[in-house]
Amino acid sequence: MVCAELKPAVSGLEKEFPGQVFFFKLYATHQESKKAIKQLGFKNHGLVVRSADGKVLHKQADHTVDMDEVRKAIGEILHPSG
């Protein structure tokens, strides 16, 4: 997925999971963000799903974001089986 496609896709997730999922973005050019990007193992950017306490539950790096996988991860977090 190219970057230009990611913004509307994330906006779609906000509508798909209203009040259940919250989004924020980091700018890769900000010094604080560079540290987080490196710690996550991203070269430039990516998409991260975290729990309410901040634990990384799912991530996809750079241009490999697959929105079906992201939806699946969010669904498993919101509705765990077992």
C-alpha positions in Angstrom: 0.0 0.0 0.0 1.4 3.4 -0.9 1.4 6.1 1.7 -1.3 8.2 0.0 -3.6 5.2 0.4 -2.9 4.7 4.1 -4.6 7.9 5.3 -8.1 7.2 3.8 -7.7 3.5 4.9 -7.1 4.6 8.5 -9.9 7.0 8.3 -12.1 4.1 7.2 -11.0 2.1 10.3 -12.1 5.0 12.5 -15.6 4.8 10.9 -15.6 1.0 11.0 -14.8 0.8 14.7 -16.3 4.0 16.1 -15.4 4.7 19.7 -13.4 1.5 19.9 -10.2 2.4 18.0 -8.3 5.7 18.2 -5.6 6.8 15.9 -2.7 9.2 16.0 0.2 9.7 13.7 3.9 10.5 14.2 5.8 12.6 11.8 9.0 10.8 10.6 10.8 14.1 10.4 10.4 14.9 14.1 13.3 13.9 16.3 11.1 12.1 18.9 9.4 10.1 16.2 12.7 9.0 14.7 13.4 7.1 17.9 10.0 5.4 18.0 10.3 4.5 14.3 13.7 2.9 14.9 12.5 1.0 18.0 9.6 -0.4 16.0 12.0 -1.7 13.3 10.6 0.5 10.6 12.8 2.1 8.0 10.5 5.1 7.4 7.0 4.5 8.6 4.4 1.9 9.3 1.2 1.1 11.1 1.0 -0.1 14.7 -1.9 -1.4 16.7 -1.5 -1.0 20.4 -3.5 -2.0 23.4 -5.0 0.7 25.7 -1.9 0.4 27.9 0.4 1.0 24.9 1.6 -2.6 24.3 2.4 -3.3 20.6 -0.1 -5.9 19.5 0.4 -5.8 15.7 2.6 -3.8 13.3 3.3 -3.6 9.6 6.3 -1.8 8.3 6.7 0.8 5.6 4.9 -0.1 2.3 3.8 -3.6 3.4 0.6 -2.5 5.1 -2.3 -4.9 4.4 -5.5 -3.4 5.7 -7.2 -6.9 5.8 -4.6 -8.0 8.2 -5.0 -4.8 10.3 -8.8 -5.3 10.4 -8.2 -8.9 11.5 -5.8 -7.9 14.3 -8.2 -5.2 15.5 -11.1 -7.7 15.5 -9.1 -10.2 17.5 -8.2 -7.5 20.1 -11.8 -6.3 20.4 -13.4 -9.7 20.3 -10.9 -12.3 21.6 -11.9 -16.0 21.2 -11.7 -18.2 24.1 
